[in-house]
Amino acid sequence: MSKKKGLSAEEKRARMMQIFFETKDVFQLKDMEKIAPKEKGITAMSVKEVLQSLVDDGMVDCERIGTSNYYWAFPSKALHARKRKLEVLESQLSEGNQKHANLQKSIEKAKIGRHETVKQMK
């Protein structure tokens, strides 16, 4: 019999985001340590690490209120983040295309007045 294969870090992150998006609720770490193993199969030992990596990447918000940390992520925030990222990438693409066009023009200008030389082999 083979051992049961554990989840990869990306699978754990995706499953934890599902918890936030499905419930649309705010959680404390101890709540996530109870919910994640039962509902999504994420080991209780790795919940804190996965949650912290999501906070570090800006996918989950964290706020300290009193002595407790509260974590939340709503689908609308993820949508807006994707839209902003798409806008940034589209602007970078258009800048790259403009730069490419300018370089092509420069190449054409540089070719004017020049002619190809044939190298002779020894």
C-alpha positions, -999 to +999 in steps of 0.1 A: +000+000+000+012+035-008+012+064+016-014+091+011+002+120-007+000+153+010-012+186-006+013+209-022+017+244-009-003+259-038-032+234-033-033+244+004-033+281-005-061+275-030-082+255-006-078+280+022-089+308-001-120+287-009-128+287+028-127+325+029-146+329-004-173+304+004-180+316+039-174+354+034-166+355+071-138+368+094-117+342+113-092+340+140-062+316+137-077+291+161-109+290+140-090+283+108-070+256+126-103+238+133-121+245+100-093+239+075-085+202+085-122+192+086-134+210+054-104+212+031-080+185+043-052+210+052-032+196+082-036+217+114+001+220+117+005+239+084-026+262+087-006+290+103+022+288+077-003+288+048-023+316+062+008+337+068+019+332+032-015+343+020-012+374+042+023+381+029+011+379-007-018+403+000-045+377-007-058+377+028-061+407+051-051+406+087-058+430+115-048+430+151-077+440+174-069+439+210-049+407+216-064+388+187-055+387+150-085+385+126-082+372+090-105+378+061-106+377+023-136+386+002-142+376-035-147+412-045-112+421-034-097+392-054-116+404-084-104+440-081-068+428-076-070+407-108-085+437-127-057+460-115-031+433-124-046+430-158-045+468-164-009+469-153+000+440-177-019+456-206-001+489-201+032+471-200+023+452-232+013+484-250+046+501-238+065+471-251+048+472-284+055+509-287+091+503-279+093+475-305+078+498-331+103+525-323+132+501-325+120+488-359+119+524-372+154+530-359+166+498-377+150+510-409+166+545-406+200+528-399+197+507-430+192+538-453+224+545-472+241+512-463+244+482-484+251+446-477+287+434-480+296+399-490+322+382-469+346+361-488+357+328-473+395+320-472 
